[in-house]
Amino acid sequence: MNKNIRFFNKRPYYLANSFKRDHNGKPISKAKSKSYAENYAQAVRKKGYNARVINWAGGSGVYVGRRYNYESIEKARKAWLNEAEEERYESATSSNPFDGLGMTVPTLSVGGNPNLALGARQKQGRSRYEMMWDGKSLATDQEKVLDSILTNEFSGGEEVASLDASIDENMTDEIKDEFVFYKALQASEEIEPVIVNQIPGDNNSGFAMQYTTPKRTGRQASTMGWGIEGRIGPKRFDVSTKRTRHHVVASWKLEDGGWDEAPLMAFADRRGAERFLDELSHVAYMRGELVLTSDQKGVQTVVPEKNIELAIVKEYGEDFANKAINRETDVNNVMANLNVERNSDGKLRSSLPGPDEFKTTDGVNKFFEGWRF
């Protein structure tokens, strides 16, 4: 275990200082060590950073994490976007290169803690374990909004598909059921998020973020992946192949006038993000507050609507077309290092002999010409 780094709410915190000895090098008491550490952590927090005090057998230390206080929404947004980029990098470097582009992230854990928002309060709700027995673990407002949208989309898809299926007299009941279910899934898929962010204060155990969507995945994200930016202009070739996802984010004011922000859910296309944003904004306006987190025991973080701003933020991933080109370049470089012969048109020569290549000694010699053994 690396003692210099610890994770709290899935965020990395780094050991900034430990207090075990005085300036003369003599050991100090546990009480004094803890007091020093708490004062140090308080000074760090005043600078706008998260800090945690950890007590060991020989004294106490302070771990420092990300900032929680930014001068503007733009700076808070840039901070979590950088965190998301780091998570993508870690995912890509630790994944099997044959698994694809390495762009998907099992869970996203970036952004601030809404419990620090101006006017935030905690209230007791039902635990996720209790809700699980009802068939749905929907504690936060974003979970409830998503479930409502998907249920409506799925029901609408069923209705349309049922009408289509009734026209075909030759369709069996079994095929009709499959057809209706498939079409209903298609109706809801465009709205389902590609990833859900784990906000600090929300439960990270098995009961968290268990959406009962029409797809019945039971996972933290319904469809892991990205959308494609697509057309970006009126001309024929104004098309971008960059991967994108559209985050619906919540920004909140802090007591000293600063800001922090965290993404809630990301969607492959803007249509899904806009639908989700509209519904969530309506809930915030009608109730005057939003429930943004809920832990396993049901303790919820509630933030006043007047101190929250909701928006859509586009995150760019890798350009998959450029990656394909780079992969081809890498292959060419590897083959060139193997000293593989090229044909007259410049293309790499096949490593397999032609049909009549080995019929003569000259053919054999020509084929192996230039190879190193």
Summary of the structure (lengths in Angstrom):
residues: 373
radius of gyration: 27.8
end to end distance: 45.8
largest distance: 92.5
contacts: 1083
relative contact order: 0.12
helix: 38%
strand: 26%
